[in-house]
Amino acid sequence: MKERYFYSPGERGFFPWSLKEIYENSQTGWPSDATEISEELYRTLLTGQEAGYEIITGDNKLPELSKEGPDLVKIAESEKARLMQVTADVITPLERAVKYNMATSDERQRLEAWERYSVLLMRVDTAKPEWPTPPVEQAS
């Protein structure tokens, strides 16, 4: 049996019919404004979202893809922020090892490589991103 999908404008989300009982028994419940949509529309919307389009609620209270194409700058800014966080997560313990004079020569080299990478990453123009290659981490 094929899945049935419902869209809730209030929740801005999709709800599969097969989980209705679970939703009804949860604190949030099944949305009172849930409207059934076709599986074809559901798949089209998810494909569009994967391509960078935003799923919005149309004037008819049904989901649709935004008219504007994907906001590539916003996507690049998000990726840059994610990579900066990953970089900070690597740098922080290495900095601590250096600060307390506990770093090995390998850790000092790794710290320098990651700090250089973070500078290059910081300079990425999100309007025309050219991503630097992160340092290669050796398996421990």
Order of alpha helices (4+ residues) and beta strands (2+ residues): beta-beta-alpha-beta-alpha-beta-beta-alpha-alpha
